[in-house]
Amino acid sequence: MAPPTGLELGSWPRPCKTSRNPLPVGLVIPPGWVGRSPVCGCEDPSNRRSALGLEAGVAAMTVPVRSFSLLCGRLGQVPALGGSAAQLVGVPGAAGRTFRGFRSSGVRHDAIIISGTEMAKQIQKEIQRDVASWISLGNRRPHLSIILVGDNPASHTYVRKKITAASAVGICSEIILKPKDVSQEELLDITDQLNMDPRVSGILVQLPLPDHVDERTVCNGIAPEKDVDGFHIINIGRLCLDQHSFIPATASAVWEIIKRTGIETFGKNVVVAGRSKNVGMPIAMLLHTDGEHERPGGDATVTITHRYTPKEQLKIHTQLADVIIVAAGIPKLITSDMIKDGAAVIDVGINYVRDPVTGKTKLVGDVDFEAVKKKASFITPVPGGVGPMTVAMLLKNTLLAAKKIIY
């Protein structure tokens, strides 16, 4: 099968007039970055002080610019940057060192915050353009059908976000709502009907399902070519064999963040904390596989940890890691003493905890964000990090299903 082209491999931007590598969208630059452009090293006089227009002491800001191109045909390998992603802006705490186009002031700086919200907006614009182009050629508008069971508030919130985002990019959608006591047989009948409906491009069943329903059976009841969540056994199998498939949206979101941010994975140590079959496992598959295979991977050395990994052993692994991806569902699992300077940290965790100050419930990840950002080179926030990107990648899968690119 020929590799997909266009949207499915990412739509990479044109470089700026003086640079080969523009900054990615959705990065929050912390106060104090000085010198020339931290990426391109432009000689343009307007860039002498900073291509970002920043001086020491200004407030952090979101940079509304486009993403990195991937060089040499290897996803995650960016040799033009001269090394690790941390070198893009200088390793925190590395006094007096000079990198490509950047001279360190010798002062430790906070991590660059990756705004998944801004990055998702950019991807949705790309999808919206592709949908319009697809329809202009006389094709049917993509259609997403979501099966929602029960009255779980979180599930209803997630589904509303998916429906809203689908509408924004021009994808039709529908919710098929069923009570929590619905039988497994009825759900399978619904998936059978949707499988045969030519107007339906993609199908997903919002998880979790009630205990009396076997999630694996229901997910396997969706036709692989309409399985936009990527949970069907065939899609998972093809993912593990480095073949083109629908990739689970959260794993795809993490991979897209890494690619668009320019975080290097080639030959790097990566820790994935969490081994779920829908998140941790596919993330690990994407990152460790060969960058020259049919479905290119990250060529990283990946360690998977889980709930039975002793905390002291987890710390040993994370202190060696260049990239840490956390999807364990444990608040503050990763603390600042567990990472090395300049590591990239991607937080997939979703936890609701009581704020001791306000007494209200708030959403947090698995990382001690405020402490870890003082040592990391890149970090994703919760909320506003992987979550919005997950929705964007679901929409991308729906468009791919409509265009019948994978199958």
C-alpha positions as CSV (number, residue, x, y, z in Angstrom):
1,M,0.0,0.0,0.0
2,A,1.4,3.4,-0.9
3,P,1.8,5.8,2.0
4,P,-1.0,8.3,2.4
5,T,-0.3,11.8,1.2
6,G,-1.6,15.2,2.1
7,L,-3.5,15.7,5.4
8,E,-2.9,12.2,6.7
9,L,0.9,12.7,6.9
10,G,0.6,16.3,8.2
11,S,0.4,19.5,6.3
12,W,3.7,21.1,6.8
13,P,4.1,24.9,6.4
14,R,6.3,27.0,4.2
15,P,9.4,28.3,6.0
16,C,9.8,32.0,6.8
17,K,11.9,34.0,4.3
18,T,15.1,33.8,6.4
19,S,14.6,30.4,8.1
20,R,14.3,26.8,7.3
21,N,12.5,25.9,10.5
22,P,9.7,28.1,11.8
23,L,8.5,27.6,15.4
24,P,5.6,25.3,15.9
25,V,2.2,26.6,16.7
26,G,1.0,26.4,20.3
27,L,4.2,27.0,22.1
28,V,4.3,29.3,25.1
29,I,7.7,31.0,25.4
30,P,8.6,31.7,29.0
31,P,10.0,35.1,30.1
32,G,13.6,35.9,29.5
33,W,14.5,34.3,26.2
34,V,17.0,36.7,24.6
35,G,19.2,36.6,21.5
36,R,18.3,35.8,17.9
37,S,15.6,33.4,16.8
38,P,15.9,30.3,19.0
39,V,15.2,28.2,16.0
40,C,16.5,29.8,12.8
41,G,19.3,32.0,13.9
42,C,18.2,34.6,11.3
43,E,20.6,37.4,10.4
44,D,17.6,39.7,9.5
45,P,18.2,42.9,11.5
46,S,14.6,42.6,12.8
47,N,15.6,39.3,14.4
48,R,18.8,40.4,16.0
49,R,17.3,40.9,19.4
50,S,14.8,38.1,19.1
51,A,12.9,36.8,16.1
52,L,10.0,36.4,18.5
53,G,10.1,40.1,19.5
54,L,10.8,39.2,23.1
55,E,13.2,40.7,25.6
56,A,14.2,39.5,29.0
57,G,11.5,39.9,31.6
58,V,8.5,40.0,29.3
59,A,5.5,37.9,30.1
60,A,5.1,34.4,28.6
61,M,3.1,34.4,25.4
62,T,1.7,31.9,22.9
63,V,3.5,32.0,19.6
64,P,1.0,31.9,16.8
65,V,3.4,30.4,14.2
66,R,3.5,27.2,12.3
67,S,5.1,23.8,12.8
68,F,8.5,22.3,12.1
69,S,9.2,20.4,8.9
70,L,10.6,16.9,9.5
71,L,13.9,16.4,7.8
72,C,15.6,13.4,6.2
73,G,12.3,11.5,6.0
74,R,12.4,10.4,9.6
75,L,9.6,11.5,11.9
76,G,11.0,13.0,15.1
77,Q,14.6,13.2,13.7
78,V,15.6,16.9,13.2
79,P,19.3,16.9,12.5
80,A,19.2,20.6,11.4
81,L,18.6,21.6,15.0
82,G,21.9,20.2,15.9
83,G,20.7,17.7,18.6
84,S,17.9,17.4,21.1
85,A,14.8,19.5,21.2
86,A,16.2,21.1,24.4
87,Q,18.9,22.7,22.3
88,L,16.2,24.6,20.4
89,V,16.0,27.1,23.2
90,G,19.0,26.1,25.3
91,V,19.1,23.5,28.0
92,P,17.7,25.0,31.2
93,G,20.5,25.8,33.6
94,A,23.3,25.4,31.1
95,A,25.3,28.6,31.8
96,G,27.0,30.4,28.9
97,R,26.4,27.7,26.3
98,T,25.7,28.7,22.7
99,F,23.4,26.7,20.4
100,R,22.3,27.3,16.8
101,G,21.1,30.9,16.7
102,F,20.8,31.2,20.5
103,R,23.2,32.3,23.2
104,S,22.2,31.3,26.7
105,S,22.2,34.0,29.3
106,G,23.2,31.4,31.9
107,V,19.9,31.7,33.8
108,R,17.6,28.8,34.3
109,H,14.3,29.2,32.5
110,D,10.9,27.4,32.7
111,A,9.9,24.9,30.1
112,I,8.2,25.9,26.9
113,I,4.5,25.2,27.4
114,I,2.9,23.4,24.5
115,S,-0.6,24.7,24.0
116,G,-2.6,21.8,22.7
117,T,-5.6,24.1,22.3
118,E,-3.7,26.3,19.8
119,M,-2.2,23.4,18.0
120,A,-5.6,21.7,17.7
121,K,-7.1,24.9,16.2
122,Q,-4.4,24.8,13.5
123,I,-5.2,21.2,12.7
124,Q,-8.9,21.9,12.6
125,K,-8.3,24.6,10.1
126,E,-6.4,22.1,8.0
127,I,-9.2,19.6,8.3
128,Q,-11.8,22.3,7.4
129,R,-10.0,23.2,4.2
130,D,-9.6,19.5,3.3
131,V,-13.3,18.8,3.9
132,A,-14.3,21.8,1.8
133,S,-12.0,20.6,-1.0
134,W,-13.3,17.0,-0.7
135,I,-16.9,18.2,-1.0
136,S,-16.2,20.6,-3.9
137,L,-15.1,17.5,-5.9
138,G,-18.6,16.1,-5.6
139,N,-18.0,13.8,-2.7
140,R,-20.3,13.1,0.2
141,R,-19.8,15.2,3.3
142,P,-18.0,13.1,6.1
143,H,-20.3,11.8,8.7
144,L,-19.5,10.7,12.3
145,S,-21.9,8.6,14.3
146,I,-21.3,8.4,18.1
147,I,-22.9,5.8,20.3
148,L,-23.3,7.1,23.9
149,V,-24.5,4.8,26.6
150,G,-25.8,5.9,30.1
151,D,-25.6,9.2,31.9
152,N,-21.9,9.4,32.8
153,P,-21.3,13.2,33.0
154,A,-17.7,13.0,31.7
155,S,-18.8,11.0,28.7
156,H,-21.5,13.4,27.9
157,T,-19.1,16.3,28.1
158,Y,-16.5,14.6,25.8
159,V,-19.2,13.8,23.3
160,R,-20.5,17.4,23.2
161,K,-16.9,18.6,22.5
162,K,-16.6,16.1,19.7
163,I,-19.9,17.1,18.1
164,T,-19.1,20.8,18.4
165,A,-15.6,20.3,16.9
166,A,-17.0,18.2,14.0
167,S,-19.5,20.9,13.2
168,A,-16.8,23.5,13.1
169,V,-14.8,21.7,10.5
170,G,-17.8,20.8,8.3
171,I,-18.2,17.1,9.4
172,C,-21.8,15.9,10.0
173,S,-22.4,14.1,13.2
174,E,-25.0,12.4,15.2
175,I,-25.4,11.0,18.7
176,I,-27.2,7.7,19.3
177,L,-28.1,7.8,23.0
178,K,-28.9,4.6,24.8
179,P,-29.8,3.9,28.5
180,K,-27.2,2.3,30.8
181,D,-29.2,-1.0,30.8
182,V,-29.0,-1.4,27.0
183,S,-28.0,-4.9,26.1
184,Q,-24.8,-5.8,24.3
185,E,-26.8,-7.4,21.5
186,E,-28.6,-4.1,20.9
187,L,-25.4,-2.2,20.7
188,L,-24.0,-4.8,18.2
189,D,-27.2,-4.4,16.1
190,I,-26.6,-0.7,16.0
191,T,-23.0,-1.0,14.9
192,D,-24.1,-3.5,12.2
193,Q,-26.6,-0.9,10.9
194,L,-24.1,1.9,10.9
195,N,-21.5,-0.4,9.2
196,M,-23.9,-0.9,6.3
197,D,-25.0,2.8,6.1
198,P,-23.2,4.4,3.1
199,R,-23.6,7.9,4.5
200,V,-21.7,7.1,7.7
201,S,-18.0,7.6,7.4
202,G,-16.9,6.9,11.0
203,I,-18.3,5.2,14.1
204,L,-17.2,5.4,17.7
205,V,-18.6,4.0,20.9
206,Q,-17.9,6.4,23.8
207,L,-16.1,4.5,26.5
208,P,-16.4,3.4,29.3
209,L,-19.4,1.1,28.8
210,P,-21.5,-0.4,31.6
211,D,-20.0,-3.5,33.3
212,H,-22.4,-5.9,31.7
213,V,-21.2,-4.9,28.2
214,D,-17.9,-6.3,26.9
215,E,-16.1,-3.2,25.4
216,R,-13.7,-5.3,23.3
217,T,-16.7,-7.2,21.7
218,V,-18.5,-3.9,20.9
219,C,-15.4,-2.2,19.5
220,N,-14.7,-5.2,17.3
221,G,-18.3,-4.9,16.0
222,I,-17.4,-1.7,14.2
223,A,-16.1,-2.2,10.7
224,P,-12.3,-1.5,10.6
225,E,-12.7,1.0,7.8
226,K,-15.1,3.0,9.9
227,D,-13.3,2.5,13.3
228,V,-12.2,6.1,13.8
229,D,-11.3,5.4,17.4
230,G,-8.7,2.9,16.2
231,F,-9.8,0.3,18.8
232,H,-10.8,-2.6,16.4
233,I,-8.4,-5.6,16.7
234,I,-7.4,-5.2,13.0
235,N,-6.4,-1.6,13.4
236,I,-4.5,-2.4,16.6
237,G,-2.8,-5.3,14.8
238,R,-1.8,-3.2,11.8
239,L,-0.5,-0.5,14.2
240,C,1.7,-3.1,15.9
241,L,3.0,-4.2,12.4
242,D,3.9,-0.7,11.4
243,Q,1.2,-0.7,8.8
244,H,-1.2,2.1,7.9
245,S,-4.3,2.0,10.2
246,F,-6.6,4.2,12.2
247,I,-4.5,5.2,15.2
248,P,-6.3,5.7,18.6
249,A,-6.9,9.4,18.9
250,T,-5.1,10.0,22.2
251,A,-1.9,8.2,21.0
252,S,-2.2,10.0,17.7
253,A,-2.5,13.3,19.6
254,V,0.7,12.6,21.5
255,W,2.6,11.7,18.4
256,E,1.4,14.7,16.5
257,I,2.4,17.0,19.4
258,I,5.9,15.5,19.3
259,K,6.2,15.9,15.5
260,R,4.8,19.4,15.3
261,T,6.9,20.6,18.3
262,G,10.1,19.1,16.9
263,I,10.8,17.0,20.0
264,E,13.5,14.6,18.9
265,T,12.9,10.9,19.4
266,F,15.5,9.3,17.2
267,G,17.8,7.3,19.4
268,K,16.4,8.9,22.5
269,N,15.2,7.3,25.8
270,V,11.4,7.5,26.3
271,V,9.4,6.4,29.3
272,V,5.6,5.8,28.9
273,A,4.0,5.6,32.3
274,G,0.8,3.6,31.7
275,R,0.1,0.4,29.7
276,S,-3.6,0.7,28.7
277,K,-4.4,-0.8,25.3
278,N,-6.1,2.4,24.2
279,V,-3.4,4.9,25.2
280,G,-0.1,3.7,26.7
281,M,0.4,0.7,24.4
282,P,-0.2,2.5,21.1
283,I,1.9,5.4,22.2
284,A,4.8,3.1,22.9
285,M,4.3,1.4,19.5
286,L,4.4,4.7,17.6
287,L,7.6,5.8,19.4
288,H,9.7,2.7,19.3
289,T,9.1,1.6,15.7
290,D,11.3,2.1,12.6
291,G,11.1,5.5,11.0
292,E,11.5,4.0,7.6
293,H,8.6,1.5,7.8
294,E,5.2,1.9,6.0
295,R,3.9,3.7,9.1
296,P,7.0,5.6,10.3
297,G,7.7,5.5,14.0
298,G,10.0,7.5,16.3
299,D,13.0,5.1,16.5
300,A,13.2,5.7,20.3
301,T,14.2,3.3,23.0
302,V,10.9,3.0,25.0
303,T,10.4,1.8,28.5
304,I,6.8,1.1,29.6
305,T,6.0,1.4,33.3
306,H,2.7,0.6,35.1
307,R,0.9,0.4,38.4
308,Y,3.1,-2.4,39.7
309,T,6.4,-0.6,38.9
310,P,7.8,0.4,42.3
311,K,8.1,4.2,42.7
312,E,11.9,4.0,43.2
313,Q,12.2,2.0,40.0
314,L,10.0,4.4,38.1
315,K,12.2,7.2,39.3
316,I,15.3,5.5,37.9
317,H,13.7,5.1,34.5
318,T,12.3,8.7,34.3
319,Q,15.7,10.2,35.4
320,L,17.2,8.6,32.3
321,A,14.5,9.7,29.9
322,D,14.7,12.4,27.3
323,V,10.9,12.2,26.8
324,I,8.4,11.3,29.5
325,I,4.8,10.5,28.5
326,V,2.4,10.0,31.5
327,A,-1.0,8.3,31.2
328,A,-1.4,6.6,34.5
329,G,-4.3,8.5,36.1
330,I,-2.4,9.4,39.3
331,P,-2.1,13.0,40.3
332,K,1.5,14.3,40.8
333,L,2.9,10.9,39.9
334,I,5.8,12.6,38.2
335,T,7.6,15.2,40.4
336,S,10.6,17.4,39.6
337,D,13.1,15.2,41.3
338,M,12.1,12.4,38.9
339,I,13.2,14.1,35.6
340,K,16.5,15.3,34.3
341,D,17.1,18.9,33.1
342,G,15.8,19.4,29.6
343,A,13.5,16.4,29.4
344,A,10.2,16.8,27.4
345,V,7.1,15.9,29.4
346,I,3.7,15.1,27.9
347,D,0.9,14.7,30.4
348,V,-2.0,12.6,29.3
349,G,-3.5,12.2,32.7
350,I,-7.1,13.2,33.6
351,N,-7.8,13.5,37.3
352,Y,-10.5,15.5,39.2
353,V,-9.2,16.7,42.6
354,R,-10.5,19.0,45.2
355,D,-8.8,22.4,45.3
356,P,-7.7,23.0,48.9
357,V,-8.0,26.7,48.5
358,T,-11.4,27.1,46.8
359,G,-12.9,23.8,47.8
360,K,-14.0,23.3,44.2
361,T,-13.2,20.3,42.0
362,K,-10.5,21.0,39.4
363,L,-8.9,19.0,36.5
364,V,-5.2,18.1,36.8
365,G,-2.9,15.7,35.1
366,D,-0.4,13.1,36.3
367,V,2.5,15.6,36.5
368,D,3.4,18.1,39.2
369,F,3.2,20.9,36.6
370,E,4.5,23.9,38.5
371,A,7.5,22.1,39.8
372,V,8.4,20.0,36.7
373,K,8.2,23.0,34.3
374,K,11.2,24.5,36.1
375,K,13.4,21.6,34.8
376,A,11.7,20.4,31.6
377,S,12.4,21.8,28.1
378,F,8.8,21.2,26.9
379,I,5.7,20.4,28.9
380,T,2.0,20.1,28.1
381,P,-0.6,21.5,30.6
382,V,-3.8,19.9,31.9
383,P,-6.2,21.1,30.8
384,G,-5.3,22.5,27.4
385,G,-2.7,20.0,26.3
386,V,-3.4,16.5,25.0
387,G,-7.2,16.8,25.4
388,P,-8.0,19.2,22.6
389,M,-5.5,17.4,20.3
390,T,-7.3,14.1,20.9
391,V,-10.5,15.6,19.5
392,A,-8.6,17.0,16.5
393,M,-7.1,13.7,15.7
394,L,-10.5,12.0,15.9
395,L,-11.8,14.4,13.3
396,K,-8.7,13.7,11.2
397,N,-9.5,10.0,11.3
398,T,-13.1,10.7,10.3
399,L,-11.9,12.6,7.2
400,L,-9.5,9.8,6.4
401,A,-12.3,7.3,6.7
402,A,-14.5,9.3,4.3
403,K,-11.7,9.5,1.8
404,K,-11.1,5.8,2.2
405,I,-7.3,6.4,2.4
406,I,-6.5,3.7,4.9
407,Y,-8.8,1.0,3.6
